[in-house]
Amino acid sequence: MPASALMNVMIGAARKAGRSLARDFGEVENLQVSVKGPANFVTAADLRAEEIIFAELSKARPGYGFLMEERGEVEGADRTHRWIVDPLDGTTNFLHSIPIFAVAIALEREGDLVAGLIYNPVMNETFTAEKGQGAFLNDRRIRVAARAELGTAVIGTGVPHSGRPGHEQFLREVRAVMASSAGVRRTGSAALDLAWTAAGRFDGFWESNLRPWDMAAGIILTKEAGGYATDMNGKDKIFETGSIVAGNETIQLKLLKILKSANAPAPSPAKTG
């Protein structure tokens, strides 16, 4: 299926930013031996990629607003459209020369997600979706996995890193999911976790304490691939709560049930006497 004019704009911006990231990624391994390490270099790579995307999308669609990881909210003259952008999702992977990271771009129209793209420049994989048009990987149609039993399912997740809340909650959740599934995987990129769920590589995905730019493109990809995505309460408040549970209809519901049970308050001890 030929890409639309809108998707061609998004692909062009993502691939131009991806080329910049790929060049910088080639330098990261050399920087590992430096005393200071490559952290500042990676921050600069992130900012360069975001600047490229901002310039390309602004030129193609003047007036659209932005929500970006580094710049934050940028209001546009056109209040009905907003780009949601993560120029480098998987920064820690990038920092350690692990080739699992992505550019993520989504478009909102009047608060509704209408297009999404996730691009891994190292693997040359471009996941795209537009509302009502299906989801694709490098022009090949993709769908969520068809497995219905958690016992045969591989589930993706994200682990709260140092300084982030939710460690105890995550430990309860992962213990419950591990006991019920064929395996749990952590890639280090929520955007790619959702793209891989849309493509059927993962059967489901859950994570908390995310930001809109981590999830926006992956949400529409999952839905256009025939899947479901809600917050941890089973509601459509993903951006507000920062939580997401995704998968095909059956796996997503089973994941929700397990996670709800894992986070249920412990019963009060019975009174005696």
Buried (B, 14 or more C-beta within 10 A) or exposed (E): EEBEEBBEBBBBBBBBBBEBBBEBBEEBEEBEEEEEEBEEBBBEBBBBBBBBBBEBBBEBBEEBBBBBBBBEEBEBEEEEBBBBBBBBBBBEBBBEBBEBBBBBBBBBBEEEBBBBBBBBBBEEBBBBBBBEBBBBBEEEEBBBBEBEEBEEBBBBBBBBEEEEEBEEBBEBBBEBBEEBBBEBEEBBBBBBBBBBBBBBBBBBBBBBBBBBBBBBBBBBBBBBBBBBBBBBEBEEEBBEBBBBBBBBEBBBBBBBBBBBEBEEEEEEEEEEE
